[in-house]
Amino acid sequence: MAHQVKATTNAAIRNKAMIIIGIFTALALFSIIMSIYDISTDRVVFGILFAIAALIFIIMLLLKINTVFGTYIKTEDDLLLMKSWVNDFLPYETGNGLLSDLKPSKTKLVEIPVEDISLILVGTKEFIKRNISPAGKKLLKALYPYEHTSNKTKKNLISQMDLFYVETTDGECSFMCVHGFDAKKIVDVIGEIYIANPEIYVKVGSSDYRKYIKKLQSRLEK
C-alpha cells in the first residue's frame, strides 16, 4: 500500500470540540483552585462543592475527548486499522450502573489485512443488516441489547448513527461507529483498500457517501 490514509471525525466537529475542551479545562482548573482555597480557609463545605464541580468538569472533558478524538479508520502497511470503543458503538460505558454513562469507554484496535477483505458497508444499522452475509451474526449479537433496551436515548443513538462494517474471506466481520466522521476521508480509505484489493464489494447507504464513491470511481477509471 503506497501511503497511509486516515479517516476521523470531520474538521467542524473537531474544532468545536477543541473549544469545549478548553472551556471544560478552564472550569476544572478554576474549581480545583477554589476548592483548595476554600478548604485552606476553613470553608470546607464550599471546598467540597468545588471539588465535586471539578470532578464533573474533568469527566465531561474526558468524555468529549473520547467521543471526538478516540477513534479512527486508516490504512497502513497493507492493513486496515479500526480503532473503536470496546463496546463498538458508544464513547462511554454501557453497563446498568447509575454512573456508567459518565465513565469513558476504553478503546480497542482491530487490524485487518487488506487482501482478506471481501465486503465493506457504510450506513445505518438497518442498512447494514439488509446487506450483510451470515458472517454478520457478530454484529447482530452486538446490536441486540441496544435494540431491546428500555433506554430510548441509547436506542435512538444506535438507530441513527452510521457504522463502518467489514467482512473478510474467512467469514469474520468487524464494525465500528463512524458517526460524525468525514465522509470523504472514509471513501478515501475505501479507495486505498480497493486499489490494493479490487475484488472487494463496496456499498454505502447515504447520498453523502455515494457522492464521494462516484468521484472515486471516476478517478479510478482514468
SERO-4910 file (N, C-alpha, C, O; in steps of 0.05 Angstrom, whole numbers):
BEGIN
 pado doro    nc1    nc2    nc3   cac1   cac2   cac3    cc1    cc2    cc3    oc1    oc2    oc3
  Met    A     17    -24      0      0      0      0     18     25      0     36     27     16
  Ala    A     13     43    -17     31     65    -23     35     84      1     57     92      8
  His    A     13     91     14     15    111     36     -8    108     55    -28     94     49
  Gln    A     -6    121     78    -27    120     98    -50    138     91    -46    161     84
  Val    A    -75    129     94    -99    145     92   -115    141    117   -120    119    126
  Lys    A   -124    163    129   -137    162    155   -163    178    154   -165    200    143
  Ala    A   -184    166    167   -210    179    169   -216    183    199   -214    164    215
  Thr    A   -224    207    206   -231    213    234   -257    231    233   -269    235    212
  Thr    A   -265    240    256   -287    259    257   -281    283    240   -257    291    237
  Asn    A   -301    296    229   -296    318    210   -285    342    224   -288    345    248
  Ala    A   -274    360    208   -260    384    219   -278    402    236   -269    412    257
  Ala    A   -303    406    227   -321    423    242   -326    412    270   -326    428    290
  Ile    A   -330    386    273   -335    374    299   -310    376    316   -312    382    340
  Arg    A   -287    371    304   -262    372    319   -256    400    329   -247    404    352
  Asn    A   -260    420    312   -255    448    320   -274    457    343   -266    470    362
  Lys    A   -300    449    340   -319    456    362   -311    442    388   -314    453    409
  Ala    A   -302    417    385   -295    401    409   -271    414    423   -269    414    447
  Met    A   -252    425    408   -228    438    420   -237    462    437   -225    466    458
  Ile    A   -256    476    427   -266    499    443   -279    490    469   -274    501    490
  Ile    A   -296    469    467   -310    459    490   -289    447    510   -292    451    534
  Ile    A   -269    433    499   -249    421    517   -234    443    531   -227    440    555
  Gly    A   -228    465    517   -215    488    530   -231    500    553   -221    507    574
  Ile    A   -258    502    548   -276    513    569   -277    494    593   -274    503    616
  Phe    A   -280    468    588   -281    448    610   -255    448    626   -256    446    650
  Thr    A   -233    451    612   -207    451    625   -204    475    644   -195    473    666
  Ala    A   -212    498    633   -211    523    649   -229    521    674   -221    529    696
  Leu    A   -253    511    670   -272    508    692   -262    488    713   -266    493    737
  Ala    A   -250    466    704   -240    446    722   -217    458    739   -216    454    763
  Leu    A   -199    472    726   -176    484    740   -186    505    760   -176    507    783
  Phe    A   -206    522    752   -217    542    770   -229    528    794   -226    537    817
  Ser    A   -244    507    789   -257    493    812   -237    480    831   -241    480    855
  Ile    A   -215    470    820   -194    458    837   -181    479    854   -177    476    878
  Ile    A   -175    502    842   -162    524    856   -181    534    879   -172    539    901
  Met    A   -206    537    872   -226    547    892   -230    527    914   -234    534    937
  Ser    A   -229    501    907   -233    480    927   -210    481    947   -214    480    971
  Ile    A   -185    483    936   -162    485    954   -163    510    972   -157    509    996
  Tyr    A   -170    532    959   -172    557    974   -192    556    996   -187    564   1019
  Asp    A   -216    546    990   -238    545   1010   -231    526   1033   -236    532   1056
  Ile    A   -219    503   1026   -212    484   1047   -190    496   1065   -190    492   1090
  Ser    A   -171    510   1052   -149    521   1068   -158    545   1086   -144    552   1105
  Thr    A   -181    556   1080   -192    578   1096   -216    569   1113   -232    585   1122
  Asp    A   -217    543   1117   -238    531   1134   -266    533   1124   -285    529   1139
  Arg    A   -269    538   1098   -296    538   1086   -299    510   1072   -300    509   1048
  Val    A   -301    490   1089   -299    462   1079   -322    455   1061   -318    442   1040
  Val    A   -346    464   1068   -369    457   1051   -366    467   1023   -371    453   1003
  Phe    A   -358    493   1021   -354    504    994   -331    490    980   -331    486    955
  Gly    A   -311    482    995   -288    468    983   -297    441    972   -288    434    950
  Ile    A   -314    427    986   -325    401    976   -342    406    951   -340    390    932
  Leu    A   -358    426    951   -375    432    928   -358    438    903   -364    428    881
  Phe    A   -337    454    907   -319    460    884   -304    435    875   -299    431    851
  Ala    A   -297    417    894   -284    392    887   -302    375    870   -293    362    850
  Ile    A   -328    374    878   -347    358    862   -350    370    834   -351    356    814
  Ala    A   -351    397    833   -354    411    807   -329    404    790   -332    400    766
  Ala    A   -306    404    801   -281    398    786   -282    370    775   -275    365    752
  Leu    A   -292    351    791   -294    323    782   -313    321    759   -308    307    740
  Ile    A   -336    335    760   -355    335    739   -344    346    713   -347    334    691
  Phe    A   -330    368    715   -317    380    691   -296    362    679   -293    361    655
  Ile    A   -281    349    696   -260    330    686   -272    307    672   -263    298    651
  Ile    A   -294    296    683   -308    274    670   -319    283    642   -316    269    623
  Met    A   -331    307    642   -342    317    616   -320    322    596   -323    317    572
  Leu    A   -297    331    606   -273    335    589   -264    309    577   -259    307    553
  Leu    A   -261    288    593   -252    262    584   -272    250    564   -264    237    544
  Leu    A   -298    253    570   -318    242    552   -317    256    524   -320    243    504
  Lys    A   -313    282    524   -312    297    499   -287    288    483   -289    284    459
  Ile    A   -265    286    496   -240    276    483   -244    249    471   -237    243    448
  Asn    A   -256    231    487   -260    203    478   -280    202    455   -277    186    437
  Thr    A   -300    219    456   -321    219    435   -310    229    408   -316    217    387
  Val    A   -294    250    408   -286    263    383   -259    253    374   -254    251    349
  Phe    A   -241    247    392   -213    241    384   -205    212    390   -182    204    384
  Gly    A   -223    196    400   -216    169    409   -215    148    388   -203    127    392
  Thr    A   -227    153    364   -229    131    344   -220    141    317   -219    165    311
  Tyr    A   -214    122    300   -206    128    272   -207    102    256   -208     80    266
  Ile    A   -205    106    229   -201     85    210   -178     93    192   -177    116    183
  Lys    A   -159     75    188   -137     82    169   -125     58    156   -128     35    166
  Thr    A   -112     62    134    -97     41    121    -67     47    126    -58     69    125
  Glu    A    -53     25    131    -24     28    136    -10      1    133    -19    -19    145
  Asp    A     10      0    116     26    -25    112      8    -49    105     10    -70    118
  Asp    A     -9    -46     85    -26    -67     76    -46    -77     97    -56    -99     96
  Leu    A    -52    -60    116    -72    -66    137    -93    -44    138    -88    -21    133
  Leu    A   -117    -53    145   -138    -34    153   -139    -34    183   -142    -54    196
  Leu    A   -135    -10    195   -135     -7    224   -161      7    232   -167     28    223
  Met    A   -176     -6    250   -201      5    261   -198      9    291   -199    -11    306
  Lys    A   -195     33    300   -194     39    328   -222     48    337   -232     69    328
  Ser    A   -234     33    355   -261     39    364   -264     35    394   -245     25    407
  Trp    A   -287     42    404   -292     37    432   -298      7    437   -308     -6    419
  Val    A   -291     -3    460   -293    -32    465   -322    -41    463   -327    -65    457
  Asn    A   -342    -24    467   -369    -32    464   -379    -28    436   -403    -33    430
  Asp    A   -362    -19    418   -366    -17    389   -382      8    380   -379     17    358
  Phe    A   -399     19    397   -418     39    388   -417     66    403   -421     87    391
  Leu    A   -412     65    429   -415     90    446   -389     96    461   -374     78    469
  Pro    A   -383    122    465   -358    131    478   -358    129    508   -339    138    521
  Tyr    A   -379    117    519   -379    114    548   -388     86    555   -399     71    538
  Glu    A   -383     77    580   -391     51    589   -421     47    586   -436     65    591
  Thr    A   -429     23    579   -457     18    574   -469     -2    594   -489    -15    588
  Gly    A   -458     -3    618   -469    -21    638   -494     -9    650   -504     12    641
  Asn    A   -505    -23    669   -530    -15    682   -526      2    707   -545     10    720
  Gly    A   -501      7    714   -495     23    738   -505     51    735   -509     62    714
  Leu    A   -510     64    759   -521     91    760   -503    111    745   -514    129    732
  Leu    A   -477    108    747   -458    127    736   -443    116    711   -423    127    703
  Ser    A   -453     94    700   -438     81    678   -436    100    654   -416     99    640
  Asp    A   -456    116    649   -455    134    626   -435    157    629   -429    171    610
  Leu    A   -424    160    653   -404    181    658   -376    170    657   -357    185    661
  Lys    A   -373    145    652   -346    132    651   -338    128    622   -350    112    607
  Pro    A   -317    142    612   -308    139    584   -301    110    578   -289     96    594
  Ser    A   -310    101    555   -304     73    546   -275     71    538   -264     89    526
  Lys    A   -263     48    544   -237     42    534   -238     37    504   -260     33    493
  Thr    A   -215     38    490   -215     34    461   -200      8    455   -185     -3    471
  Lys    A   -204     -1    431   -191    -25    421   -182    -20    392   -193     -3    378
  Leu    A   -162    -35    383   -152    -32    356   -154    -59    342   -143    -79    351
  Val    A   -168    -59    319   -171    -83    303   -154    -79    277   -156    -59    264
  Glu    A   -137    -99    271   -121    -98    247   -130   -119    228   -131   -143    235
  Ile    A   -136   -111    203   -146   -130    183   -129   -128    158   -126   -106    147
  Pro    A   -117   -150    149   -102   -150    124   -120   -142    101   -142   -153     97
  Val    A   -112   -122     85   -129   -112     64   -136   -134     44   -158   -134     33
  Glu    A   -117   -152     39   -122   -173     19   -143   -193     28   -154   -208     12
  Asp    A   -150   -193     54   -170   -211     65   -199   -199     64   -218   -214     69
  Ile    A   -201   -174     58   -227   -160     59   -244   -168     35   -234   -167     12
  Ser    A   -269   -175     39   -287   -183     17   -310   -163     14   -321   -160     -8
  Leu    A   -318   -150     36   -341   -132     35   -338   -108     54   -328   -111     76
  Ile    A   -345    -85     44   -346    -61     61   -373    -48     58   -382    -43     36
  Leu    A   -386    -42     81   -412    -28     81   -410     -4     99   -397     -5    120
  Val    A   -422     18     91   -424     42    108   -452     52    108   -463     58     87
  Gly    A   -464     54    132   -492     63    133   -503     58    161   -489     50    179
  Thr    A   -529     62    164   -542     57    189   -544     27    194   -539     11    177
  Lys    A   -551     20    219   -552     -8    226   -572    -23    209   -568    -46    202
  Glu    A   -594    -10    202   -615    -24    186   -604    -29    158   -609    -50    146
  Phe    A   -590     -9    147   -577    -13    120   -557    -36    121   -557    -53    103
  Ile    A   -540    -36    142   -520    -57    145   -534    -84    147   -525   -103    134
  Lys    A   -554    -86    163   -568   -112    168   -580   -123    142   -582   -147    139
  Arg    A   -589   -105    124   -601   -114     99   -580   -125     80   -587   -139     61
  Asn    A   -555   -118     84   -535   -125     64   -513   -144     73   -495   -151     58
  Ile    A   -513   -152     98   -493   -170    108   -498   -199    100   -520   -206     93
  Ser    A   -477   -214    101   -479   -243     97   -482   -257    124   -482   -243    144
  Pro    A   -483   -283    125   -484   -297    151   -461   -290    169   -462   -295    193
  Ala    A   -439   -280    158   -416   -272    174   -423   -249    194   -409   -245    213
  Gly    A   -445   -236    189   -453   -213    205   -467   -219    231   -477   -201    244
  Lys    A   -468   -245    238   -482   -252    263   -469   -239    288   -483   -234    307
  Lys    A   -443   -233    286   -429   -219    308   -441   -191    312   -445   -183    335
  Leu    A   -446   -178    290   -459   -151    291   -487   -153    303   -494   -137    320
  Leu    A   -502   -172    294   -530   -175    303   -530   -180    334   -547   -169    348
  Lys    A   -511   -196    343   -509   -201    372   -502   -176    387   -513   -171    409
  Ala    A   -484   -160    376   -475   -135    389   -498   -115    390   -500    -99    409
  Leu    A   -514   -114    369   -536    -95    368   -560   -102    386   -575    -85    395
  Tyr    A   -563   -128    391   -588   -137    405   -594   -123    431   -616   -114    435
  Pro    A   -574   -119    449   -580   -105    474   -590    -76    470   -607    -67    486
  Tyr    A   -580    -63    450   -588    -35    444   -616    -34    432   -632    -16    437
  Glu    A   -622    -53    415   -648    -54    401   -670    -62    420   -694    -56    414
  His    A   -664    -74    442   -684    -83    461   -682    -70    488   -694    -79    508
  Thr    A   -666    -48    490   -664    -34    515   -688    -16    520   -702     -8    501
  Ser    A   -693    -11    545   -714      8    553   -705     37    552   -720     55    555
  Asn    A   -678     40    548   -667     67    547   -670     78    518   -656     70    500
  Lys    A   -690     96    515   -696    106    488   -674    122    476   -670    123    452
  Thr    A   -659    136    493   -637    153    483   -616    136    469   -608    142    447
  Lys    A   -608    114    482   -588     96    470   -599     82    446   -585     79    426
  Lys    A   -624     75    447   -637     61    424   -637     80    400   -631     71    377
  Asn    A   -644    105    404   -645    124    382   -617    130    371   -613    133    347
  Leu    A   -597    133    389   -570    138    381   -560    115    362   -548    121    341
  Ile    A   -564     91    370   -555     68    354   -570     67    327   -558     60    307
  Ser    A   -595     75    327   -611     74    303   -602     94    282   -604     90    258
  Gln    A   -593    117    292   -587    139    274   -557    140    265   -551    152    244
  Met    A   -539    128    280   -511    130    274   -503    113    249   -515     93    244
  Asp    A   -483    123    235   -471    108    214   -450     88    225   -436     95    243
  Leu    A   -449     65    213   -430     44    220   -412     38    197   -420     40    174
  Phe    A   -387     31    203   -368     21    183   -365     -8    187   -357    -17    209
  Tyr    A   -372    -24    167   -374    -54    171   -356    -67    150   -357    -61    127
  Val    A   -341    -87    159   -322   -101    142   -326   -131    145   -327   -141    168
  Glu    A   -327   -146    123   -326   -175    124   -301   -185    111   -291   -172     92
  Thr    A   -290   -207    121   -266   -218    109   -271   -246     98   -292   -258    103
  Thr    A   -252   -255     82   -256   -281     68   -258   -305     86   -267   -326     77
  Asp    A   -250   -302    111   -252   -325    130   -278   -325    144   -282   -341    163
  Gly    A   -297   -308    136   -324   -309    148   -326   -292    174   -346   -296    188
  Glu    A   -307   -275    179   -309   -258    203   -317   -230    195   -317   -223    172
  Cys    A   -325   -215    215   -333   -187    210   -323   -168    232   -319   -177    255
  Ser    A   -319   -143    225   -312   -122    244   -329    -98    238   -337    -94    215
  Phe    A   -334    -81    258   -351    -58    254   -345    -37    275   -335    -44    297
  Met    A   -353    -13    270   -350      9    289   -367     32    281   -376     35    259
  Cys    A   -372     50    301   -387     74    296   -370     95    281   -347     99    289
  Val    A   -381    107    260   -367    129    246   -385    153    245   -383    170    227
  His    A   -402    156    265   -419    180    267   -402    205    269   -385    207    286
  Gly    A   -407    225    251   -392    249    252   -366    248    237   -351    268    236
  Phe    A   -359    225    226   -334    223    211   -336    238    185   -358    243    174
  Asp    A   -313    246    174   -311    259    148   -317    238    126   -301    220    122
  Ala    A   -339    241    112   -348    221     92   -327    219     70   -322    197     60
  Lys    A   -315    241     62   -295    240     40   -271    224     49   -261    208     33
  Lys    A   -262    227     74   -239    213     84   -245    183     85   -228    166     80
  Ile    A   -269    176     93   -277    147     95   -276    135     67   -265    113     63
  Val    A   -286    150     47   -285    140     19   -256    139      9   -249    121     -6
  Asp    A   -239    157     18   -211    156     11   -198    130     22   -182    118      8
  Val    A   -205    123     46   -195     98     58   -205     74     41   -190     56     35
  Ile    A   -231     74     34   -242     53     17   -227     52     -9   -221     30    -19
  Gly    A   -221     75    -21   -207     76    -46   -180     63    -44   -171     49    -63
  Glu    A   -166     69    -23   -139     58    -19   -140     27    -16   -123     13    -27
  Ile    A   -161     18     -2   -165    -11      0   -171    -24    -27   -161    -45    -34
  Tyr    A   -188    -10    -42   -196    -21    -68   -172    -23    -88   -170    -42   -103
  Ile    A   -154     -3    -86   -131     -4   -104   -114    -28    -98   -103    -41   -116
  Ala    A   -112    -35    -72    -96    -59    -64   -111    -85    -67    -99   -106    -70
  Asn    A   -138    -83    -67   -154   -107    -68   -179   -102    -84   -201    -96    -73
  Pro    A   -178   -102   -111   -200    -95   -129   -224   -115   -127   -245   -110   -139
  Glu    A   -221   -137   -112   -242   -157   -111   -263   -150    -90   -283   -164    -88
  Ile    A   -258   -129    -74   -277   -123    -52   -304   -112    -64   -304   -100    -85
  Tyr    A   -325   -117    -50   -351   -106    -57   -358    -84    -37   -356    -88    -13
  Val    A   -365    -60    -47   -370    -37    -30   -398    -27    -35   -407    -25    -57
  Lys    A   -412    -21    -13   -439    -10    -15   -443     11      8   -436      5     31
  Val    A   -453     34      1   -458     55     21   -487     63     22   -501     60      2
  Gly    A   -496     73     45   -524     77     48   -535    105     45   -559    109     42
  Ser    A   -517    125     45   -527    153     44   -517    167     19   -497    159      8
  Ser    A   -532    188     11   -525    203    -12   -498    217     -9   -483    221    -28
  Asp    A   -491    224     16   -466    238     21   -443    220     14   -424    228      1
  Tyr    A   -444    194     22   -423    175     15   -424    168    -15   -403    166    -27
  Arg    A   -448    165    -26   -450    158    -54   -437    179    -72   -425    173    -93
  Lys    A   -439    204    -64   -427    226    -79   -397    222    -82   -386    225   -103
  Tyr    A   -385    216    -59   -356    212    -60   -348    185    -73   -326    183    -85
  Ile    A   -365    165    -71   -359    140    -84   -359    144   -114   -342    132   -128
  Lys    A   -378    160   -125   -378    165   -153   -353    180   -162   -342    174   -184
  Lys    A   -344    199   -146   -319    213   -153   -295    194   -152   -277    196   -168
  Leu    A   -295    176   -133   -274    156   -131   -274    138   -155   -253    132   -167
  Gln    A   -298    129   -164   -299    112   -188   -289    126   -212   -275    114   -229
  Ser    A   -296    151   -215   -286    167   -238   -256    169   -238   -243    167   -258
  Arg    A   -245    173   -214   -216    176   -211   -202    150   -217   -180    150   -230
  Leu    A   -213    128   -209   -200    102   -213   -202     93   -243   -185     78   -252
  Glu    A   -222    103   -257   -226     95   -285   -207    111   -303   -204    103   -326
  Lys    A   -196    132   -294   -178    148   -311   -151    134   -315   -133    145   -329
***
